[in-house]
Amino acid sequence: MRMSEGAERALISDYAHANERGIAFGWYHLANGIATIRAGLLFGTIGHFYSAADGVYVCWRAGHFCGATFTCMGLACETSYEE
């Protein structure tokens, strides 16, 4: 996530109006913080009750599931607009 943070901030800066950039960055950091806390709690819980390797495996599988889901959603959007 940190490798793309500069690009994410540039995107927010491009799309937000000049007088609303502070609010846009605030929402970005709020969403980022909530997602990071939830991921840390999930990984920590699995690591505590099972093992760290199981936590890595679950997070790895969840990442693949999300990637496949977003890919399928993108393909569905592309094919639905074709005539």
Secondary structure, DSSP 8 states (H G I E B T S, - for coil): -GGGHHHHHHHHHHHS-GGGHHHHHHHHHHHHHHHHHHHHHHHHHHHHHT-HHHHHHHHHHHHHHHHHHHHHHHHHHHHHS--
